[in-house]
Structures are given as C-alpha cells and as structure tokens.
Amino acid sequence: MYKIFFISISLFILIHIQPQEIKAGELPELSVECIKKMEERDEQFTRLIMQDIISSFQLDIDEHAYIEVSFRELEAAKMIYNGKEKDDYYDSLKNQFIVRSRGEPRLFIRPQEAYFLYKEPNNTDVMIHLQLIGTTWEEVDQKKKKGNNIEYKLLTCEKEYIEKKKKYYQN
C-alpha cells in the first residue's frame, strides 16, 4: 500500500510540477504574394546572369535565331513530344544541366547547334558549344571567363519570414 501511494505521489509531482515546453503560435509561412515576388526576382536574376555571360563571350544570340530553354521546359518538351525512357537526344541535353550554378542554367538552341550557358558559384561564366551529331548533342567547345558578380537580394517579406522562423524555433 505504501508503494502505490509513493508511486502515485511521485507521478503527480512529475506531471504537475515539471515545467512543460509548449510551442505557441503556428509555424510561419510565406504569403502567396511573397512567393510570386520571389519567382519574379529569381527570373530577373537569371536574366541578368544570362546577359552577363552572353556579353562576356560576345555571343550573337538573339531571340529570333535561338530558342531559350530551361531545364523545366526541356523536361516538359520530353513529356509532350515522346516521353521515351531511353532517348539519346534528350539525355545528351539533360546531362548538361547537371552543374552547380548561380541562377538557372540556360540552353540556347537552334537546328543542329546549341549553347549551354551558366555562371559557377565563384562567378566564372561558362559557355559550352554543342552540335547535333546523329541523335546526340556533342560538346565541340567549352570556354570559361571571369564574370561579373550579380547580386542576389532577399526581399523584405523573405527577411521577415526568416526572422519569424528563427523566433519560432528559439521558443
């Protein structure tokens, strides 16, 4: 009887006297407007990077002669046009996108010729010249040059979100 009384008193003390940690509030979320602004900022950032690379290599790339393609657009084209599991044409282009870069890499393509452009994290501009040989795109030239630093600015709503998230996890 004494043991049961001692155990029940101990449990009571542990439950009611032990400080409990309770998270107050909800996890902060980015607003739809902020997400839209972030997407616009990211697209503008990539556009500035592409302009810097094109001018670094003095490439004659215009919107009438070349089609600008992102990785997402390349994936969509594969699904729309054939979706084959083994596709040398697609795979040879997809493999180019496996790089570390600032902004999104871009492929500028026209019949039989393409340029793959990206900026490395250390601001080195990279240009890979590709030609269609048979059913695959082959690298015929690669050049690198020191490029300009394009500043990536956080939006006010992003900064506020990060601050709220820090406070949430500190509590």
C-alpha positions in Angstrom: 0.0 0.0 0.0 2.8 2.4 0.9 4.5 1.7 -2.6 1.3 2.5 -4.5 0.9 5.8 -2.5 4.6 6.7 -3.1 4.4 6.0 -6.9 1.1 8.0 -7.3 2.6 11.0 -5.4 5.8 10.8 -7.5 3.7 10.7 -10.7 1.6 13.7 -9.6 4.7 15.7 -8.8 6.4 14.8 -12.1 3.3 15.7 -14.1 2.3 19.0 -12.4 5.5 20.5 -11.2 7.8 19.6 -14.1 8.0 22.6 -16.5 6.4 21.8 -19.8 7.6 23.2 -23.1 4.7 24.3 -25.4 5.2 25.9 -28.7 3.0 29.0 -29.1 1.6 30.0 -32.4 1.8 28.4 -35.8 4.8 27.9 -38.0 5.3 31.0 -40.1 4.5 30.7 -43.8 5.4 32.7 -46.9 2.4 34.6 -48.4 1.3 33.9 -52.0 2.3 37.4 -52.9 5.8 37.0 -51.5 6.2 33.7 -53.4 5.2 35.4 -56.6 7.6 38.2 -56.0 10.4 35.7 -55.3 9.7 33.9 -58.5 9.8 37.2 -60.4 13.1 38.2 -58.7 14.6 34.8 -59.5 13.7 35.1 -63.1 15.1 38.6 -63.3 18.3 37.4 -61.6 18.7 34.6 -64.1 18.1 37.0 -67.0 20.8 39.3 -65.7 23.2 36.4 -65.4 22.5 35.3 -69.0 23.1 38.9 -70.2 26.4 38.9 -68.4 27.5 35.6 -69.9 26.4 36.5 -73.4 28.3 39.8 -73.3 31.4 38.0 -71.7 31.7 35.7 -74.7 30.3 38.2 -77.2 27.8 35.6 -78.4 25.4 36.5 -81.2 22.4 35.0 -79.6 19.1 36.7 -80.3 15.5 35.5 -79.7 14.8 35.1 -83.4 17.7 32.7 -84.1 17.7 30.7 -80.9 15.1 29.3 -78.5 16.0 29.8 -74.8 15.2 26.6 -72.8 15.3 26.0 -69.1 15.6 22.5 -67.5 11.9 22.6 -66.6 11.0 23.4 -70.2 13.3 20.6 -71.5 11.5 18.1 -69.2 8.1 19.3 -70.4 9.1 19.0 -74.0 10.2 15.4 -73.5 6.9 14.5 -71.9 4.9 16.3 -74.7 6.8 15.0 -77.7 7.7 11.5 -76.9 8.4 10.5 -73.3 10.6 7.6 -74.3 12.5 6.1 -71.4 15.8 5.9 -73.4 16.2 9.0 -75.5 19.8 9.9 -76.6 18.7 13.3 -78.0 17.1 14.3 -74.7 19.6 12.7 -72.4 22.6 14.4 -74.1 20.9 17.8 -73.4 19.7 16.9 -69.9 23.2 15.9 -68.8 24.4 19.5 -69.5 22.1 20.8 -66.7 23.9 18.8 -64.0 26.0 21.7 -62.8 26.4 23.9 -59.8 25.4 27.4 -60.8 24.2 30.8 -59.7 20.7 31.3 -61.2 19.3 28.8 -63.5 21.5 27.5 -66.4 20.0 28.0 -69.9 20.2 26.3 -73.2 20.0 28.4 -76.3 19.2 26.1 -79.2 18.5 26.2 -82.9 18.7 23.4 -85.5 22.0 21.5 -85.3 23.6 23.9 -82.8 23.2 25.0 -79.2 24.9 27.0 -76.5 24.6 25.9 -72.8 25.4 28.9 -70.5 25.7 29.1 -66.7 27.6 31.0 -64.0 29.6 29.0 -61.5 29.3 29.9 -57.8 32.6 31.7 -57.9 31.2 34.0 -60.7 33.0 32.2 -63.6 31.0 32.4 -66.8 30.8 29.1 -68.7 29.8 28.6 -72.3 29.5 25.2 -73.8 29.0 25.0 -77.6 27.1 21.9 -78.7 26.3 20.4 -82.1 23.9 17.7 -83.0 25.8 14.7 -84.3 23.5 11.8 -85.2 21.0 11.6 -82.4 23.1 13.2 -79.6 24.3 16.6 -78.8 28.1 16.6 -78.6 30.3 19.3 -76.9 32.5 20.9 -79.5 33.9 23.8 -77.4 33.9 25.0 -73.8 35.1 28.4 -72.6 35.3 30.0 -69.2 35.8 33.6 -68.2 35.7 35.5 -65.0 32.3 37.1 -65.0 30.7 39.9 -63.0 29.1 39.4 -59.6 25.4 39.7 -60.0 23.9 40.5 -56.6 21.1 38.3 -55.3 18.9 40.4 -53.0 16.5 39.0 -50.4 13.0 40.6 -50.4 11.7 42.3 -47.3 9.0 39.6 -47.0 11.7 36.9 -47.1 13.7 38.6 -44.4 10.6 38.9 -42.2 9.8 35.2 -42.8 13.3 34.1 -41.8 13.2 36.2 -38.7 9.8 34.8 -37.7 11.0 31.3 -38.3 14.1 31.9 -36.2 11.9 33.1 -33.3 9.5 30.2 -33.7 12.3 27.7 -33.3 14.0 29.5 -30.5 10.9 29.2 -28.3 
